[in-house]
């Protein structure tokens, strides 16, 4: 399952991502975050973290530096100072 998810992420990064352009509010990008999370925590918990990251990728979050946590936890969204 892990290898399959990593394959899908790699295919997205090579084929679809260049067509969409840079859209991620965070660093690392959401696809890189998902890859690291899946490798670090396995397919279920890593995918849960990746989904949580995608849900936080919206205008009410400040974005910026957001590395994958060393220990499994859901990080909170930090509101953007402009709002």
C-alpha positions, -999 to 999 in steps of 0.1 A, spaced: 0 0 0 28 24 9 46 19 -24 13 24 -44 6 57 -26 42 68 -32 38 59 -69 6 79 -72 23 109 -55 52 106 -79 29 104 -109 10 135 -97 43 154 -92 56 145 -126 24 147 -147 -2 168 -132 16 193 -109 35 211 -137 2 218 -155 -14 233 -123 16 255 -114 27 266 -79 -3 268 -57 8 255 -23 7 280 6 31 259 26 67 246 24 73 218 17 45 215 -9 15 194 0 26 165 -23 61 165 -7 45 167 28 23 137 19 53 117 7 73 123 38 43 117 61 35 83 44 72 72 46 75 83 83 41 71 97 28 45 72 0 47 47 -30 52 71 -16 78 95 5 94 68 -25 98 46 -45 113 75 -18 139 81 -17 147 43 -54 151 42 -53 174 73 -26 194 56 -48 198 25 -77 209 46 -55 236 62 -45 249 27 -70 277 26 -71 315 31 -77 314 68 -43 298 74 -11 318 72 9 291 53 47 292 53 70 267 68 51 236 79 73 204 82 60 170 89 60 165 127 85 141 142 58 124 163 23 118 149 0 148 158 -24 171 139 -10 206 139 -34 235 142 -39 262 116 -24 296 125 -46 324 114 -31 348 89 -22 381 107 -39 401 78 -74 389 86 
